[in-house]
Amino acid sequence: MTKRNGESSGNERKLKIVYVRSVANALGTGMINPFVGPYAVKELGASSSEMGWFQSMSNISNNVMQVFWGRLSDRLGKRIPFIVFGGLIVAILWLPILFVKTASQLVMLISLQALLGSMAVPAWTALIGDLVPSSRLGRINATINLWASVGSILATMASGAIMTAIGGSVRDQIIIPIVVATACGLLSSFVMFYVKAERTGKGDAEKRKTFLRDLLDVVKVAGKSPDFVKYCTCSAVFNFFMSIAWPLFAITQVKVLKASMLEIAALSVVQGIFTIIFTGWAGRLADTVGRKPLLILVRFSYVSVPLAYAFAPNIYVLTVIGAFWGAVAAFEQASVTTYLLDVSPEMHRGSFAAFYNLLIGTVTFFGSLIGGYLSDLTIGIYGLVLGLQIVYIVSAIGRFIGAATYFRLRETLKGRKPLKRPKILSP
């Protein structure tokens, strides 16, 4: 009994450090993340196709490598080194942004950051699972995510205000936010040295399989899980068309709506606030109304995003609509991964989730590239505004078609006891 109490007390101390790391990391990313795209467009003169590469490489680098890093972390039975070095790499690679001269250089830098920095993500998730008992996992995750969201929102608003006050070129404006982001990133990494995590010891035969063998096994098992295959198909179609519009958002904000960095920050902050407000309610609905109704609501709601960007007369209209998108994001968090776990066999949930992320990363890679190059073509023929509107409408129509495919899904909540921890999956 004494040993168990001592272990529990030790984990509580480690969790306090986890909270600190989460907030520090969110402060760092919130300071600079929302402004990298506008920086590429306004300061570096990025074209639509270059923004397509920017989005595509970020998507593929992050999603694909998480599978590799997660397997490596499990095989070695270690979490902290991956969290520390991943965080350090992300923090340090913010600084070179100040010295890039072209959009292509920025794309390569962000791709490298996503590629190497992604080592921290699966290890971070696994560490929380190692430290927190199943009975408390939902509440702990919710608390971690809440404070991280608050930190990110405050940092984004502060960063926008700082850049507006400084004025001058965008390169001059982002100096302080980048320095602060780097400092917060370093802090979030170094503080993890105080967590003495034990080796997980999961070096069984399953972990010694090669990556290719593991992927083939997932494909074989997935063939016997029609609900999973159907969900992957629906998600792939929707995310492909959704990603077509991604490279254009920063271009519209900067070149069409002439938004300042403070106004861009406000758009991000409003969405974040409404996501926080609706997170708890969305989680309860996922376990009462069901996953499928929320998925359908979310997917059809996101049809409004490219339409709003296509026809909004100013950034303030986008910000008001952004409150709605923030609420929708809360429902997305409560339903998307929950449904994925529902349709994944319990013994293969980790592998199925990795396969799903790999699939989504791949389709969004091609979607963003196509959106970027297509808009280059339409802008060259029809001009900036009409050219962007055409691609936005293509994305909206595709999103509508993709959203309609979700009617084919089976409701997984029927006939089962509602989950007690809906917030486990809320980021």
N, C-alpha and C positions, 0 to 999 in steps of 0.2 A: 504493500500500500504506500509506504514511504517512497519507494523507488518510483512508483507511478506518479505520485504528487510532485516529486522532484523533476521528473520528465515534463510534466504539464507546466510547471513553473518556468522551466527552461524554454519551452516552446513559446510561452507568453512573452518572454523577453525577446526572443527572436522575432516574434510578430510585431513588436513595437518598432524594431529596426525595419521590418518589411513595410510598415506604414510610412516611415520616414523616406525610404527609398522610393516608394510609389509616388509620394507627393513631390519629392525633388525631381524625379524623372518627368512627371507631368508638367512641372514648372518650366523645365528646360525645353521640352517639345512644344509647349504652348507658346513660348516666347518667339519661336521662329517658324514652326511648321506651316501655319496658315499663310505665311508671306513668301514662301519660296517660289511658288508659282507666279504671283504678281511680280516678284523680283526678276524672274526669268523673262517675263514679257516686257516689263517697263524699262529695266536697266540693260538687259542683254539683248533685247529685241527678238525674243524667241518667236518663231513662226508656228503655225498650227501643227505642222508635221513634227517640229522639234518638241512641242509640248506633248504630242502623241508619244514620242520616244521617252520623254520625261515620265509620263504616267505609266507607260508599258514596262519600262525597266524597273521602276519602283515596285510594280505589282509582281512581276515574275521573280525578281531577286528575293523579295521578302517571302512570298508564299512557297516557292520551290525549296529554298534553303532551310526553311523551318523544319521540313521533313527530315532533312539530313542532320541538322543540329539536334533535333529532338531524339533521334535514334542514337546519335553519338553520346549525348548526355545520359541516356538510359544505359547504354552499353558500359560506359565508364563508371556509372553510379554516382556522378558528381553533378551538382547544380551551380554552386557558387562561382567557380571559374568562368563558366559560360556567361553568367549574369554580369560579373565584373568586367570581363574583357569586351563583351558585347556593348555594354554601356560606355566603356572608355572609348571604343572605336567610334560610336555614334557621336559622343561629345567632342572628340578631337576633330572629327571630320566636318564639324560645323565651321571651323575657322577658315579652311581654304575657300569657302564660298565667297569670302571677301576679295579673293584674288583671281577668280575665274574671269576670263575675258569674253567667252562666247557661251551660248546656250548649250552647245555640244559638250563643252568642258563641264558644265553644271550637270548635265545628264549623266556623264561618266562618274562624277563625284557622288551624286545621290545614289546611283546604282551600286557603287562600291559600299557606300554607307549602309544601304538596305541589305546587301548581300552578307556583309560581315556582322552588322548589328543585329541581324535576325537570330543570331545564336542565343541571345538573351531571352527571347520570347517563350519558347517551349520549356526552357529550364526554369524560368520564373513561374510559369503555370504549375509545373511539376513540384517546385519547392513549396508553394502554398499548399498543394495537395499532401505533401509529405509532413508539413507542420501542423495542419489543421485536421481535427477529427471530422468524420463525415457528418456528424450531427450538427456541427457548427459551420460547415463549409459555406453554406449559402449566406449566412449573416456576415461572416468574415469577408467573403468576396464582395458583398454589397458595400460594406464599409470601406474597403480598400478602393473600390471603383468610385464611390461617392467622393472621397477626399481627393482622389486623382483628378476627377472631373472638375471639382472646385478649383484645384490648383491650376489646371490647364486654362480654365476660363479666366481666372484672375490674371494669369501671365499674359494671355492673349490681349486682354484689354489694356494692361499696363504697357505692353509692347507697342500696340497701336498708338497709344497716347504719347509715348516717348518718341516714336518716329515722326509723328505729326509735329511735335514741339521742336524737334531738331531741324526738320525741313531739309532743303538741298536735294542732292541726288539720292536715289533709293539705296545706293551702296553706302552713302554716308549715314543714312537713317538706320540701317540694320546693324551697324557696328556694335552698339550697346546691347541690343537683343541677342546677337550672336555670342558676345562675350558672356552675358548672363546665362544663356542656354548652355554654353560649354561648362561654366562653373557649376551649374546645377547638375549637369550630366556627370561631371567628375565626382561631385558629392554623392550622387545616387549610386555610383559604383564603389567608391571607397568605403562607404558605410556598411556595405555587405561583407567586408572583412570581419566584422564583429559577429556575423552569423556563423557559428560552427556547426554546419550541417553534416550529419553522418552519411557515410557511404550507403547508398540504397541497396547495393548487393544484388541487383537484378540481372545477373550475368548468366541467365539460363540459356538453353538452346535456342529459344525463340529470339533472344537478343543477338545471337551470333549469326543469324541468317544474313545474307547479303541484302543490300537495299533492293536490287532487282528482284531477287527471290521473294522478298516480302511484298513488293508491289504486285507481282504476279499472283501471289496468294490472295491478296486483297481483291484483285479482279475476279478470281475464281469464286471467292465467297460472295462477292457482290452480285454475281450472276444468279445466286440463289436467294437474293434479297431484292425482290422486285420493287418494293417501296423505296429502297435506297437508290436504285437505278433511276426510278421515275423522278425522285427528288433531285438527283444530280442533273438529270436532263432539263428539268424546269429551271433550276438555278443557273445552269450554263447558258441557256437561251436568254434569260432575263439579264444576267450580268454582262453578257456580251453586248447587248444593245444599250445597257446602262452605261458601260464604259466608253461607248462611242462619244458621248458628250463630255466626258471628263477633261480632255485637253483644252476644251473651249471655255471653261468657266473663268479661268484667270484672264483670258483674252477679252471676254465680255466685260468683266469687272473693270479692267484697266483701260482698254481702248474704246469700248462702246459707252459704258456708263461713267467713265472718268472717276472712279471711286478712289478716295484717299486710303492710306493704310489704316487709319482709324475707322473708317467706314467698313473696310474689309474685316477688321477685327470685330466690329460690332455685329456683323452678320454671323461670324463664327460663334461669338459669345451668346447671342440670342438663341441659336440652335442648341448650344450646350446647356443653357439654363432650362429650356423646355424639355430636353432629354432627361435631365435630373428630376424635374418635377413629375414627369409621367412614368418614371422607371418602376416604382413600386406598384402602381396601378396596373401597368402593362403586365408585370409578372403575375399578378393575381388573375388577370383575365386569361392569360395563357393556360392557367390551371383550372379555370372554370368554364369559360366559353370554348376553349380549345385552341390548338395551334393553327389549324388550317384557316379559320376565319381571320386571324391576325395576319397570317402570311399573305392572304389575298388582299386584305386592307392595305398592308404595307406596300405590296408590289404595285397596286393600282394607284396608290397615293404618290409614288415616285414618278409616275407619268407626268405629274405636274412640274417636275424640276426643269427639264429641258424647255418646256413650254413657257415657264416663267422667265427663264434666262433669254429666251428668244424674243419676248415681247415686253419685258419690263421697261418702263420709261426711265427709271432711275434706280439707284442702289437701295433707296429706302423702301421701295415696293418689295424688292427681294428680301430685305431684312424682315419685314412684316410677315411675308410668306414663310420665311425661314423659321419662325416660331412653330408653324405647322409641321415643317420638316423635322424639327427637333423632337416634337412629340411622336412623330412617326418612327424616328430612329429608336425611341424607347421601346416601341412595340416590335421593332425589328430585332433588337437585342433579346427580347423576351421570347421570341418564337423561332428564329432562324436556326440557331444552334440547338435549341431544345428539340425541334423536330428532327434534326440530324441525329441526335442521340437516340431519339425514339425509334428511328428506322434502322439503327445500326445494331448488330448483334453485340451483346454485352461483352463477349470475349474479344471483340475486334473493334471496339469503339475508337481506340487510339489510331489504329491503322486506317479505319474508315474516315476519320476526321482529317488525317493527313492527306489521304487520297482526294477528299473533297476540296481541301485548300489548294492542292496541286492543280486540280481541274479548274477551279475558279481563277487561280493565278494565270493559268494558260489562256483561258478564253478572254480575260480582261486585257491581257497583253496584246492579243490580236485586235480586240475591240478598240482599244485606245489608239493603236497604230492606224487602223482603218479610219477612225474618226479624225485623226490629225491630218492624214494625207487627203481624205475626202474634202475636208474643209479648206485645205490649200487650193484644191481644184475649184471648188465652188466660189471661194473668195476671189480667185483670179478671174473668173467669168462674170460673177454678179456683184462684186464689191463686198466690203467687209460685213455690213449688217445683214444683207440678204443672203450672202454666202453662209454665214453662221446660222441664220434662221433655218435654212434648208437642212443642214446637218442636225440641228436640234430637233426638227420635225421628224427626220429619219429615226433618231434615237427615241423620240416619244412614241412613234408608231410601233417600233420594235419592242419597247417596254410594255406597251399595251398588249401586244401579242404574247410576249413572255409571261406577263401577269395572268393572262387568261389560261395558260397551261397549268396554273396552280389549282384550278378547279378539278383537275384529274387526280390530285393527291387524295390519299385516304386520311381521315381524321384519326390520329393516333391516341387521342385522349379517351375516346369512347370505349367503354368496357374495361377501363383500367382505373386504378386508384390514382387520383391527382397527385402529382409530385409535391413534396413538402418544401422543396428548395428551389423555387422558380428563379431566384436571383443569382444562382450559381453562375449563370452564363452571361449576366449583365456586365459588360466591360466598364 
